[in-house]
Amino acid sequence: MHQLKIGLEGTVPPLWRRLQIPSAASLGFLHDVIQQTFGWKGYHLHRFHDERGRKWGDPESSSRGGFGAAAFADEEKAGLGKVLRAEGAVLWYVYDFGDDWRHRIEVEKVVPLDPGVTYPRCTGGRRAAPPAEDIGGIWGLEEIAYLVTHPEADPPEHFDDLVSGLRDEGYDPGAFDPAELTRRLSSLTVRTAATAANTEEAPAQLEVFPVITLPPRTDLAAQARGAPLIDDVLRLAAWCSPGRQVTATGLLKPTVAREAVEELRLWQRDDTLIDTRARANALANLRSAGDLPSLNVPWQFASGNGLIAIRSGQAVAGPELPDPADADQLLSFWQEALEGEVGVLDDLGTRVTPGMFSMMLGESVASVVFPVLKLLYRLPSEEWLDTGGLLSSLGLSGPPGTSFLDVFVIESTTRLLKILSDFGAADVDWGTTRWRADQAAAVLFADGSAAQPCYRMRLTSLGRYGIRNALASKGHTARIAGELAGADAATLLDALSDYDPAAFSTELTGWLACRDEASAVTQLLDAIPGANPDLAGRRVAAISALTIARPDDARKILRDAAASGPDGRRHVAAGVLANLGEELALGQETIQQWLLIDLLTALSVGDPREIMTQDMLKAIVAHADDLWRSGHPAAADTIEATAAALRDNDKTLAKRLRRCAYKARGRSCIA
């Protein structure tokens, strides 16, 4: 549960509320709470923002934002506990961009939910919140409060009805009842960010990615520790551990800020501060710690992610600060922070572009953040992705003669690369032309070709680790070589179909190393219990695995299975023995046909024309008239599918296969 103190900025005396809200609630729900708490009617636009420049709002309202609408993420997909991670963290809520009602939201404490309490609830506050819609902001509110409490004052015409009504009601600007507000808040149903963001991809959209090889976790943790942003953040948080004085707005005091920049050498990240004299002048004239990006960026990241907390006017180490010597802690923090940053960018969608362009694109184009990450992930480790070809690589196309999509892709990718670079997840070559958001108009209405950037990027091993985890969390198949050493045989065989030959051999070697030969062969055979067509891929992988393993002492197990095992297992054992040079005279032709049908059945999940080898084609030609004799339960369907796949390339062979399929179906009906 987050206990928040929410104050309406600029009010004298202060007008504030203390609210308790489940940490899992979305910012969209917090918006509803604030509206109810301060008496707003929802007539105007609103926005949440933090000191790091991140913004959240209601996407449905973006069309009302005008050409100058700022980019913001979906407030329903942002969790209160994820945005405000520690005590002392601050967020702002702005309502009505004309009157500019600014609410400062500060986390006072984070504690377990009390099962006996109904949330949200109000536990304190000060001063009443009058009907304040469209009264001109803080100045109007002060005037209303004065007029109501001074009956002798004559209100101006535009406030006459409002002031008269408040006087008749006996409105007291100093009165406030937490219990009454809690009663009103009870009408709200908590919405969690997890529920709002539950948009997992449908199974049909799930993908299988190449198997990757990663260095040990200790090496990955060292890379994470050395990433530019993470390095600055961890050193700054550790520097604050003894306690450092902060201002009322939660920033380091100027004298302390100067010490931080010098002692931690944060100036190295800012080219304008490299020169000793320039740095001395900048620090001497420093009025606020927020004026120095090299300090403010890691400060806001650290405080926003719970690595720094504000207590009693001092910055101290926060509850989320990982132990840099603990690889698991460090990687867990790095992963969560990366996914948070990428997730916010992904949620921006077309709102990442200036308001006019986002309105033109509307919702016709989805975010390109994860498509770009997928492209990067599929590349060989040393290969670069050139952003000049991104538009075509992503399969996007816009109206003839326009560059709206170019602007969208360039802006999205530039922001993504900045995040990946800061986290040590990508090597970025920015080239000679850097993109700035204010170039968007020039691209569309002037000579756009001159403004196109020429940067390129590739994932680091740390980046592959992070993106792999993100893909796997969305249900995609993204395997790491060596991860199956402790898996059971069925899991191993099901996974091996995703591996290229080299990775297949490496993964199998690691699995075999954990078992003696006899148990390994037995487990692999036990994983193929019958002739079920759905297990065709597993049986094909088993033949390859057992052939690579080349069992010697356990060869009797294979012979026994080939002689008396059930269909499927018997055929696999015979096929392995044949690969190892043992010919079985009895039923050899039928076994070959059965195994060929099994192989074609396994390939039917893809396009056989793209997978079929010349050896397979020769085998099909040799057995095209007799495949129906195999007795395979999928014979008829598989032969017909193969005939259809080969029809355009070899009509004669396709015709032979169709006749064979007819015989197989007739045999099946008789059986």
C-alpha positions as CSV (number, residue, x, y, z in Angstrom):
1,M,0.0,0.0,0.0
2,H,1.3,3.5,-0.9
3,Q,0.5,6.3,1.5
4,L,0.5,9.5,-0.5
5,K,0.4,13.1,0.5
6,I,-1.2,15.0,-2.4
7,G,-1.1,18.8,-2.2
8,L,-2.5,21.4,-4.5
9,E,0.5,23.6,-5.3
10,G,0.3,27.3,-4.7
11,T,-2.4,27.2,-2.0
12,V,-1.9,29.3,1.1
13,P,-2.6,27.9,3.7
14,P,-1.8,24.5,2.1
15,L,-4.6,22.4,0.8
16,W,-3.6,18.7,0.9
17,R,-4.8,15.1,1.5
18,R,-3.2,12.0,2.8
19,L,-4.5,8.9,0.9
20,Q,-3.8,5.2,1.1
21,I,-4.0,3.3,-2.2
22,P,-3.0,-0.2,-3.2
23,S,0.5,-0.1,-4.8
24,A,-0.8,-2.3,-7.7
25,A,-3.3,0.4,-8.7
26,S,-2.9,2.0,-12.1
27,L,-2.2,5.8,-12.5
28,G,-5.5,5.9,-14.3
29,F,-7.2,4.8,-11.1
30,L,-5.1,7.4,-9.2
31,H,-6.5,10.0,-11.6
32,D,-10.0,9.0,-10.6
33,V,-9.1,9.3,-6.9
34,I,-7.6,12.8,-7.4
35,Q,-10.7,13.9,-9.3
36,Q,-12.9,12.7,-6.5
37,T,-10.6,14.0,-3.7
38,F,-10.3,17.6,-5.0
39,G,-13.8,18.0,-6.4
40,W,-12.9,18.0,-10.1
41,K,-15.5,17.1,-12.7
42,G,-13.2,15.7,-15.5
43,Y,-14.1,18.5,-17.9
44,H,-10.5,19.1,-18.9
45,L,-7.3,17.2,-20.0
46,H,-4.8,16.0,-17.4
47,R,-1.3,14.6,-17.3
48,F,1.0,12.9,-14.8
49,H,4.7,13.6,-15.1
50,D,7.9,13.0,-13.1
51,E,11.3,14.8,-13.0
52,R,12.7,12.4,-15.6
53,G,10.4,13.8,-18.2
54,R,8.2,10.8,-18.3
55,K,4.5,11.5,-18.9
56,W,1.3,9.5,-18.5
57,G,-2.2,10.3,-19.5
58,D,-5.4,9.0,-21.2
59,P,-4.7,8.0,-24.8
60,E,-8.4,8.6,-25.6
61,S,-7.9,12.3,-24.9
62,S,-4.9,12.7,-27.2
63,S,-7.2,13.9,-30.1
64,R,-8.2,16.8,-27.9
65,G,-4.7,17.8,-27.2
66,G,-4.2,20.0,-30.3
67,F,-1.1,20.1,-32.5
68,G,1.2,20.7,-29.5
69,A,0.1,17.6,-27.6
70,A,3.1,16.1,-25.7
71,A,4.0,12.5,-26.0
72,F,2.8,10.5,-23.0
73,A,2.3,6.8,-22.1
74,D,-1.0,5.1,-21.2
75,E,-1.8,5.8,-17.5
76,E,-3.8,2.6,-17.3
77,K,-0.7,0.5,-18.0
78,A,1.5,2.3,-15.4
79,G,1.4,0.9,-11.9
80,L,1.6,3.2,-9.0
81,G,4.2,1.0,-7.3
82,K,6.3,0.9,-10.5
83,V,6.3,4.7,-11.0
84,L,6.7,5.6,-7.4
85,R,9.0,2.9,-6.1
86,A,10.2,4.3,-2.8
87,E,9.4,6.6,0.1
88,G,10.1,10.2,-0.8
89,A,9.5,9.6,-4.6
90,V,7.5,12.5,-6.2
91,L,5.0,12.7,-9.1
92,W,3.0,15.6,-10.4
93,Y,-0.6,15.6,-11.7
94,V,-1.7,18.5,-13.8
95,Y,-5.3,19.1,-14.5
96,D,-6.8,21.7,-16.9
97,F,-3.8,23.0,-18.9
98,G,-5.5,26.5,-18.9
99,D,-6.0,27.0,-15.2
100,D,-3.0,24.7,-14.6
101,W,-4.0,23.0,-11.3
102,R,-0.8,21.3,-10.2
103,H,-0.9,18.5,-7.6
104,R,2.3,17.3,-5.9
105,I,2.2,13.6,-5.1
106,E,4.8,12.4,-2.6
107,V,5.2,8.8,-1.2
108,E,5.2,9.0,2.6
109,K,5.5,5.3,3.2
110,V,5.1,1.9,1.5
111,V,3.7,-0.9,3.8
112,P,1.8,-4.2,3.4
113,L,-2.0,-3.9,2.8
114,D,-4.1,-4.3,5.9
115,P,-6.7,-7.1,5.1
116,G,-9.2,-5.4,7.4
117,V,-9.2,-2.1,5.5
118,T,-11.0,-1.1,2.4
119,Y,-8.9,1.0,0.0
120,P,-8.6,3.7,-1.1
121,R,-9.1,5.7,2.0
122,C,-8.2,9.1,3.4
123,T,-6.5,9.4,6.7
124,G,-5.8,13.1,6.9
125,G,-5.8,16.4,5.1
126,R,-6.3,20.2,5.4
127,R,-8.8,22.7,4.1
128,A,-11.9,22.2,2.0
129,A,-11.8,21.8,-1.8
130,P,-14.5,24.1,-3.3
131,P,-16.0,23.7,-6.8
132,A,-13.1,25.2,-8.7
133,E,-13.7,24.3,-12.3
134,D,-12.9,27.2,-14.7
135,I,-12.2,29.8,-12.0
136,G,-8.8,30.9,-13.3
137,G,-6.5,28.7,-11.3
138,I,-4.9,29.4,-7.9
139,W,-5.6,33.1,-8.0
140,G,-9.3,32.5,-8.6
141,L,-9.4,30.0,-5.7
142,E,-7.8,32.5,-3.4
143,E,-10.4,35.1,-4.4
144,I,-13.3,32.7,-3.9
145,A,-12.0,31.7,-0.4
146,Y,-11.7,35.4,0.5
147,L,-15.2,36.3,-0.8
148,V,-16.9,33.4,1.0
149,T,-15.4,34.3,4.3
150,H,-16.0,38.0,3.9
151,P,-19.8,38.5,3.5
152,E,-19.4,42.2,3.2
153,A,-17.3,41.8,0.0
154,D,-19.2,42.2,-3.2
155,P,-18.2,39.4,-5.7
156,P,-17.6,40.3,-9.3
157,E,-20.3,39.3,-11.7
158,H,-18.5,36.2,-13.0
159,F,-18.2,34.8,-9.5
160,D,-21.6,36.0,-8.2
161,D,-23.6,32.7,-8.5
162,L,-20.7,30.5,-7.2
163,V,-20.0,32.7,-4.2
164,S,-23.6,33.2,-3.3
165,G,-24.2,29.4,-3.5
166,L,-21.2,28.7,-1.2
167,R,-22.4,31.3,1.3
168,D,-25.9,29.8,1.4
169,E,-24.4,26.3,1.9
170,G,-22.3,27.6,4.8
171,Y,-19.1,26.6,3.1
172,D,-16.1,26.7,5.4
173,P,-12.7,26.8,3.5
174,G,-10.9,25.5,6.6
175,A,-13.1,22.5,7.2
176,F,-12.2,19.0,6.1
177,D,-13.6,15.5,7.1
178,P,-11.4,12.5,6.1
179,A,-14.2,10.0,6.9
180,E,-16.5,11.8,4.5
181,L,-14.0,11.7,1.7
182,T,-13.3,8.0,2.4
183,R,-17.0,7.3,2.1
184,R,-17.0,9.0,-1.4
185,L,-13.9,7.1,-2.4
186,S,-15.6,3.8,-1.6
187,S,-17.6,4.2,-4.8
188,L,-14.4,3.6,-6.8
189,T,-13.3,0.2,-7.8
190,V,-9.5,-0.3,-7.8
191,R,-8.1,-0.9,-11.3
192,T,-4.6,-2.5,-11.3
193,A,-2.0,-1.8,-13.9
194,A,-1.5,-5.6,-14.4
195,T,-5.2,-6.0,-15.3
196,A,-5.2,-3.0,-17.6
197,A,-2.0,-4.1,-19.4
198,N,-3.1,-7.8,-19.8
199,T,-2.8,-7.8,-23.6
200,E,-0.7,-10.9,-24.1
201,E,-0.2,-11.8,-27.7
202,A,-2.4,-14.5,-29.2
203,P,-0.8,-17.9,-29.7
204,A,-0.8,-17.3,-33.5
205,Q,1.5,-14.3,-33.0
206,L,4.1,-16.1,-30.9
207,E,7.5,-16.5,-32.6
208,V,10.4,-18.9,-32.4
209,F,13.8,-17.0,-32.2
210,P,17.3,-18.3,-32.8
211,V,19.1,-20.1,-30.0
212,I,21.7,-17.8,-28.5
213,T,24.9,-18.3,-26.5
214,L,25.5,-16.1,-23.5
215,P,28.5,-15.5,-21.2
216,P,28.3,-16.5,-17.5
217,R,26.0,-14.4,-15.3
218,T,29.0,-12.9,-13.5
219,D,30.2,-11.5,-16.8
220,L,26.7,-10.2,-17.7
221,A,26.5,-8.6,-14.3
222,A,29.9,-6.9,-14.8
223,Q,28.6,-5.5,-18.1
224,A,25.4,-4.2,-16.4
225,R,27.5,-2.6,-13.7
226,G,29.6,-0.9,-16.3
227,A,26.8,0.5,-18.4
228,P,27.0,4.3,-18.4
229,L,23.7,5.1,-16.8
230,I,23.8,2.2,-14.3
231,D,27.3,3.0,-13.3
232,D,26.4,6.6,-12.5
233,V,23.2,5.6,-10.7
234,L,24.8,3.0,-8.5
235,R,27.7,5.2,-7.5
236,L,25.4,8.1,-6.8
237,A,23.1,6.0,-4.6
238,A,26.0,4.5,-2.7
239,W,27.4,8.0,-2.2
240,C,24.1,9.1,-0.7
241,S,24.1,6.1,1.8
242,P,25.5,8.1,4.8
243,G,22.8,10.8,4.1
244,R,23.0,13.9,1.9
245,Q,21.0,17.1,2.4
246,V,18.2,17.9,-0.1
247,T,16.0,20.8,-0.8
248,A,12.3,21.0,-0.1
249,T,11.7,19.9,-3.7
250,G,13.8,16.7,-3.2
251,L,17.0,17.6,-5.0
252,L,20.5,17.8,-3.6
253,K,21.3,21.2,-2.2
254,P,23.7,23.1,-4.5
255,T,26.8,22.7,-2.3
256,V,26.1,19.0,-2.0
257,A,25.4,18.7,-5.7
258,R,28.8,20.3,-6.5
259,E,30.5,17.7,-4.3
260,A,28.7,14.9,-6.0
261,V,29.7,16.0,-9.5
262,E,33.3,16.4,-8.5
263,E,33.8,13.4,-6.3
264,L,31.9,11.0,-8.6
265,R,33.4,12.6,-11.7
266,L,29.9,12.8,-13.2
267,W,31.1,15.7,-15.4
268,Q,32.8,13.1,-17.6
269,R,29.4,12.4,-19.2
270,D,29.0,16.0,-20.3
271,D,31.2,17.3,-23.1
272,T,30.6,20.9,-21.9
273,L,32.1,20.2,-18.5
274,I,35.3,18.4,-19.7
275,D,37.2,21.7,-19.7
276,T,38.4,22.5,-16.1
277,R,37.6,26.2,-16.3
278,A,34.2,25.7,-17.9
279,R,33.3,23.1,-15.2
280,A,34.4,25.4,-12.4
281,N,32.2,28.2,-13.8
282,A,29.2,25.9,-14.3
283,L,29.5,24.5,-10.7
284,A,30.1,27.9,-9.2
285,N,27.0,29.3,-10.8
286,L,24.8,26.3,-10.0
287,R,21.5,27.3,-8.5
288,S,19.8,24.0,-8.6
289,A,20.9,20.4,-8.9
290,G,18.3,20.0,-11.6
291,D,20.2,22.3,-13.9
292,L,23.1,19.8,-14.5
293,P,21.9,16.9,-16.7
294,S,25.0,14.8,-15.8
295,L,23.8,14.9,-12.2
296,N,20.0,15.2,-12.7
297,V,19.6,12.2,-15.1
298,P,21.1,9.6,-12.8
299,W,19.5,11.3,-9.7
300,Q,16.0,11.1,-11.2
301,F,16.6,7.6,-12.4
302,A,17.9,6.5,-8.9
303,S,15.1,8.2,-7.0
304,G,12.4,7.0,-9.4
305,N,13.6,3.4,-9.2
306,G,13.9,3.3,-5.4
307,L,17.7,3.4,-5.3
308,I,17.6,6.7,-3.4
309,A,15.0,7.6,-0.8
310,I,14.3,10.9,0.8
311,R,13.8,10.8,4.6
312,S,13.8,13.8,7.0
313,G,15.4,16.1,4.5
314,Q,18.2,13.8,3.5
315,A,18.9,11.5,0.6
316,V,19.8,8.0,1.7
317,A,20.1,4.6,0.0
318,G,16.7,3.3,-1.1
319,P,15.2,-0.1,-0.6
320,E,15.7,-1.2,-4.2
321,L,19.5,-0.5,-4.2
322,P,21.1,-3.8,-5.4
323,D,24.3,-5.2,-4.0
324,P,26.8,-4.6,-6.8
325,A,28.7,-7.7,-5.8
326,D,25.6,-9.9,-6.1
327,A,25.2,-10.8,-9.8
328,D,21.6,-12.0,-9.4
329,Q,20.5,-8.9,-7.6
330,L,22.2,-6.6,-10.1
331,L,20.9,-8.4,-13.2
332,S,17.4,-8.5,-11.7
333,F,17.5,-4.7,-11.1
334,W,18.9,-4.1,-14.6
335,Q,16.3,-6.2,-16.3
336,E,13.4,-4.6,-14.5
337,A,14.6,-1.1,-15.1
338,L,15.3,-1.8,-18.8
339,E,11.9,-3.3,-19.3
340,G,10.3,-0.4,-17.5
341,E,12.0,2.2,-19.8
342,V,11.4,0.2,-23.0
343,G,7.8,-0.5,-21.9
344,V,7.0,3.2,-21.4
345,L,8.5,4.0,-24.9
346,D,6.5,1.1,-26.5
347,D,3.3,2.4,-24.9
348,L,3.8,5.8,-26.4
349,G,3.0,4.4,-29.9
350,T,2.5,7.2,-32.4
351,R,2.4,9.8,-29.6
352,V,6.2,9.6,-29.6
353,T,6.0,12.1,-32.6
354,P,5.0,15.7,-32.3
355,G,1.2,16.1,-31.7
356,M,0.4,17.0,-35.3
357,F,2.1,13.9,-36.7
358,S,0.6,11.6,-34.1
359,M,-2.9,12.9,-35.0
360,M,-2.2,12.2,-38.7
361,L,-1.0,8.7,-38.0
362,G,-3.7,8.0,-35.5
363,E,-3.9,4.4,-34.4
364,S,-3.3,3.0,-37.9
365,V,0.4,2.2,-36.9
366,A,1.4,0.2,-33.9
367,S,4.6,0.8,-31.9
368,V,7.8,-0.3,-33.6
369,V,9.7,-0.7,-30.4
370,F,9.4,-4.5,-30.0
371,P,9.6,-5.1,-33.8
372,V,12.9,-3.3,-33.9
373,L,14.1,-5.3,-30.8
374,K,13.1,-8.5,-32.6
375,L,15.0,-7.5,-35.7
376,L,18.1,-6.8,-33.6
377,Y,17.8,-10.0,-31.7
378,R,17.6,-12.1,-34.9
379,L,20.8,-10.7,-36.3
380,P,24.1,-12.6,-35.8
381,S,25.9,-11.2,-32.9
382,E,28.5,-9.2,-34.8
383,E,26.1,-7.9,-37.5
384,W,24.9,-4.3,-37.5
385,L,21.3,-3.1,-38.3
386,D,21.3,0.0,-40.4
387,T,18.4,2.3,-39.6
388,G,18.2,3.5,-43.2
389,G,16.5,0.2,-44.1
390,L,14.2,0.0,-41.0
391,L,11.0,1.1,-42.7
392,S,11.1,-1.7,-45.3
393,S,12.5,-4.2,-42.8
394,L,9.4,-3.6,-40.5
395,G,7.1,-4.0,-43.5
396,L,5.5,-0.6,-43.0
397,S,4.2,1.6,-45.8
398,G,2.5,4.9,-45.7
399,P,0.5,7.0,-48.1
400,P,2.3,7.7,-51.4
401,G,4.5,10.8,-51.3
402,T,4.5,11.2,-47.5
403,S,7.1,10.6,-44.8
404,F,4.9,10.4,-41.7
405,L,6.0,6.8,-41.1
406,D,9.6,7.7,-41.6
407,V,9.4,10.4,-38.9
408,F,7.6,7.9,-36.6
409,V,10.2,5.1,-37.1
410,I,13.2,7.4,-36.8
411,E,11.9,9.1,-33.7
412,S,10.9,5.8,-32.0
413,T,14.2,4.2,-32.9
414,T,16.3,7.1,-31.8
415,R,14.7,7.0,-28.4
416,L,15.1,3.3,-28.2
417,L,18.7,3.3,-29.1
418,K,19.4,6.0,-26.4
419,I,17.8,3.7,-23.8
420,L,19.7,0.6,-25.0
421,S,23.0,2.5,-25.1
422,D,22.5,3.9,-21.6
423,F,21.9,0.4,-20.3
424,G,24.8,-1.1,-22.1
425,A,22.4,-3.2,-24.2
426,A,23.5,-2.1,-27.6
427,D,26.5,-0.7,-29.5
428,V,25.4,2.4,-31.4
429,D,27.2,4.1,-34.2
430,W,25.4,7.5,-34.5
431,G,27.2,8.4,-37.7
432,T,27.6,12.0,-38.8
433,T,23.9,13.0,-38.8
434,R,22.0,13.0,-35.5
435,W,18.2,13.2,-35.4
436,R,16.4,15.8,-33.4
437,A,12.7,15.8,-32.8
438,D,12.4,19.3,-34.2
439,Q,13.5,18.1,-37.6
440,A,10.2,16.3,-38.2
441,A,8.6,19.3,-40.0
442,A,11.7,19.7,-42.2
443,V,11.5,16.0,-43.2
444,L,7.9,16.4,-44.3
445,F,7.8,19.9,-45.7
446,A,11.3,20.7,-46.8
447,D,14.2,18.6,-48.1
448,G,13.6,15.5,-46.0
449,S,16.5,13.5,-47.5
450,A,19.1,15.8,-46.0
451,A,17.8,15.3,-42.5
452,Q,17.7,11.5,-42.5
453,P,20.1,10.0,-39.9
454,C,22.6,7.3,-40.8
455,Y,23.1,5.5,-37.5
456,R,23.4,1.8,-37.0
457,M,23.2,-0.6,-34.0
458,R,23.7,-4.1,-32.7
459,L,22.9,-5.8,-29.4
460,T,25.6,-6.6,-26.9
461,S,25.6,-9.9,-25.1
462,L,24.0,-8.1,-22.2
463,G,21.4,-6.7,-24.6
464,R,20.6,-10.2,-25.9
465,Y,20.2,-11.4,-22.4
466,G,17.7,-8.6,-21.6
467,I,15.7,-8.8,-24.8
468,R,15.6,-12.6,-24.6
469,N,14.0,-12.4,-21.1
470,A,11.5,-9.8,-22.4
471,L,10.6,-12.0,-25.4
472,A,10.3,-15.1,-23.2
473,S,8.0,-13.2,-20.7
474,K,5.6,-12.5,-23.6
475,G,5.4,-16.2,-24.5
476,H,7.9,-16.3,-27.4
477,T,10.4,-19.2,-27.7
478,A,13.8,-17.7,-27.1
479,R,16.2,-20.3,-25.9
480,I,19.7,-20.0,-24.5
481,A,22.3,-22.7,-25.3
482,G,23.0,-24.9,-22.2
483,E,19.7,-24.2,-20.4
484,L,18.3,-27.7,-20.9
485,A,21.1,-29.7,-19.2
486,G,18.7,-30.5,-16.3
487,A,15.5,-30.9,-18.4
488,D,13.6,-34.2,-18.8
489,A,14.0,-36.0,-22.1
490,A,10.6,-34.9,-23.5
491,T,11.3,-31.2,-22.9
492,L,14.8,-31.6,-24.5
493,L,13.4,-33.3,-27.6
494,D,10.6,-30.8,-28.0
495,A,13.1,-27.9,-27.8
496,L,15.8,-29.3,-30.0
497,S,13.7,-28.7,-33.2
498,D,14.4,-25.0,-32.6
499,Y,18.2,-25.4,-32.7
500,D,20.5,-25.2,-35.7
501,P,22.9,-28.2,-36.1
502,A,25.8,-26.7,-34.1
503,A,23.5,-25.5,-31.2
504,F,21.7,-28.9,-31.3
505,S,25.0,-30.8,-30.8
506,T,26.1,-28.4,-28.0
507,E,22.8,-28.6,-26.1
508,L,22.7,-32.4,-26.4
509,T,26.3,-32.7,-25.2
510,G,25.5,-30.8,-22.1
511,W,22.4,-32.9,-21.5
512,L,24.3,-36.2,-22.0
513,A,27.1,-35.1,-19.6
514,C,24.6,-35.2,-16.7
515,R,23.6,-38.8,-17.4
516,D,25.2,-42.2,-18.0
517,E,24.7,-43.8,-21.4
518,A,22.1,-46.4,-20.5
519,S,19.9,-43.9,-18.6
520,A,20.2,-41.3,-21.4
521,V,19.1,-43.8,-24.1
522,T,16.3,-45.1,-21.9
523,Q,15.0,-41.7,-21.1
524,L,15.0,-40.6,-24.8
525,L,13.1,-43.7,-25.9
526,D,10.6,-43.3,-23.0
527,A,9.9,-39.8,-24.2
528,I,8.4,-41.2,-27.5
529,P,5.7,-43.5,-26.1
530,G,3.7,-44.1,-29.3
531,A,2.8,-43.3,-32.9
532,N,0.8,-40.1,-32.2
533,P,1.3,-37.8,-35.2
534,D,1.6,-34.8,-32.7
535,L,4.9,-36.3,-31.5
536,A,6.4,-36.6,-34.9
537,G,8.8,-33.7,-34.2
538,R,9.9,-35.3,-31.0
539,R,10.6,-38.6,-32.7
540,V,12.6,-36.9,-35.5
541,A,14.7,-35.1,-32.8
542,A,15.2,-38.4,-30.9
543,I,16.7,-40.1,-34.0
544,S,19.2,-37.2,-34.4
545,A,20.0,-37.1,-30.7
546,L,20.5,-40.9,-30.4
547,T,22.6,-40.9,-33.5
548,I,24.8,-38.1,-32.3
549,A,25.1,-39.7,-28.9
550,R,26.4,-43.0,-30.7
551,P,25.6,-45.3,-27.8
552,D,27.9,-48.3,-27.4
553,D,27.2,-50.1,-24.1
554,A,23.5,-49.2,-24.4
555,R,23.1,-50.4,-27.9
556,K,21.2,-53.5,-26.6
557,I,18.5,-51.2,-25.4
558,L,18.0,-49.9,-28.9
559,R,18.0,-53.4,-30.4
560,D,15.3,-54.6,-27.9
561,A,13.2,-51.5,-28.7
562,A,13.6,-52.1,-32.4
563,A,12.5,-55.7,-32.0
564,S,9.6,-55.4,-29.7
565,G,8.9,-51.8,-28.8
566,P,5.6,-50.1,-29.6
567,D,5.1,-48.3,-32.9
568,G,7.0,-45.0,-33.0
569,R,9.6,-46.1,-30.4
570,R,10.3,-49.3,-32.5
571,H,10.7,-47.2,-35.7
572,V,13.0,-44.7,-34.0
573,A,15.2,-47.4,-32.5
574,A,15.5,-49.1,-35.9
575,G,16.3,-45.8,-37.6
576,V,19.0,-45.0,-35.1
577,L,20.6,-48.5,-35.5
578,A,20.5,-48.1,-39.3
579,N,22.3,-44.7,-38.9
580,L,24.9,-46.5,-36.8
581,G,25.5,-49.1,-39.5
582,E,23.2,-51.9,-38.3
583,E,20.9,-53.1,-41.0
584,L,17.7,-54.8,-39.9
585,A,16.5,-57.1,-42.7
586,L,13.0,-57.7,-41.3
587,G,10.6,-54.9,-42.5
588,Q,13.4,-52.5,-43.4
589,E,11.5,-51.0,-46.3
590,T,8.4,-50.4,-44.3
591,I,10.4,-48.8,-41.5
592,Q,12.0,-46.4,-43.9
593,Q,8.6,-45.4,-45.3
594,W,7.2,-45.0,-41.8
595,L,10.1,-42.7,-40.8
596,L,9.8,-40.7,-44.0
597,I,6.1,-40.1,-43.3
598,D,7.1,-39.1,-39.7
599,L,9.7,-36.6,-41.0
600,L,7.2,-35.1,-43.5
601,T,4.6,-34.9,-40.7
602,A,7.0,-33.0,-38.5
603,L,7.8,-30.6,-41.3
604,S,4.1,-29.9,-42.0
605,V,4.1,-27.2,-39.3
606,G,6.1,-25.0,-41.8
607,D,6.4,-24.8,-45.6
608,P,7.9,-28.1,-46.8
609,R,9.3,-26.4,-49.9
610,E,11.5,-24.2,-47.7
611,I,12.7,-27.0,-45.5
612,M,12.9,-30.0,-47.9
613,T,16.5,-31.1,-48.7
614,Q,17.7,-32.9,-51.9
615,D,18.1,-36.1,-49.9
616,M,14.6,-35.9,-48.7
617,L,13.3,-35.3,-52.2
618,K,15.2,-38.3,-53.5
619,A,13.7,-40.5,-50.7
620,I,10.2,-39.2,-51.6
621,V,10.8,-40.1,-55.3
622,A,12.1,-43.6,-54.4
623,H,9.1,-44.4,-52.1
624,A,6.3,-42.3,-53.8
625,D,4.3,-45.3,-54.8
626,D,4.6,-47.3,-51.6
627,L,4.4,-44.8,-48.8
628,W,0.8,-46.0,-48.2
629,R,2.2,-49.3,-47.0
630,S,3.9,-47.6,-44.0
631,G,1.0,-48.0,-41.7
632,H,1.7,-44.5,-40.2
633,P,-1.5,-43.0,-38.7
634,A,-0.9,-39.7,-40.5
635,A,0.1,-41.3,-43.9
636,A,-2.9,-40.1,-46.0
637,D,-3.0,-36.5,-44.8
638,T,0.8,-36.1,-44.9
639,I,1.2,-37.6,-48.4
640,E,-1.6,-35.3,-49.7
641,A,0.1,-32.2,-48.1
642,T,3.4,-33.2,-49.6
643,A,1.8,-33.6,-53.0
644,A,0.2,-30.1,-52.8
645,A,3.6,-28.6,-51.8
646,L,5.4,-30.2,-54.8
647,R,2.7,-29.6,-57.3
648,D,4.2,-26.5,-58.9
649,N,7.7,-28.0,-59.2
650,D,7.0,-31.6,-60.2
651,K,3.5,-32.4,-61.4
652,T,4.4,-36.0,-62.2
653,L,5.6,-36.6,-58.7
654,A,2.7,-34.8,-57.2
655,K,0.3,-37.1,-59.2
656,R,2.1,-40.2,-57.9
657,L,1.7,-39.0,-54.3
658,R,-2.0,-38.2,-54.7
659,R,-2.6,-41.8,-55.9
660,C,-0.5,-43.0,-53.0
661,A,-2.6,-40.9,-50.6
662,Y,-5.8,-42.4,-52.0
663,K,-4.5,-45.9,-51.3
664,A,-3.5,-44.9,-47.8
665,R,-6.9,-43.4,-47.1
666,G,-8.5,-46.6,-48.4
667,R,-6.3,-48.7,-46.2
668,S,-7.2,-46.6,-43.2
669,C,-10.9,-47.0,-43.9
670,I,-10.6,-50.8,-44.1
671,A,-8.6,-50.8,-40.8
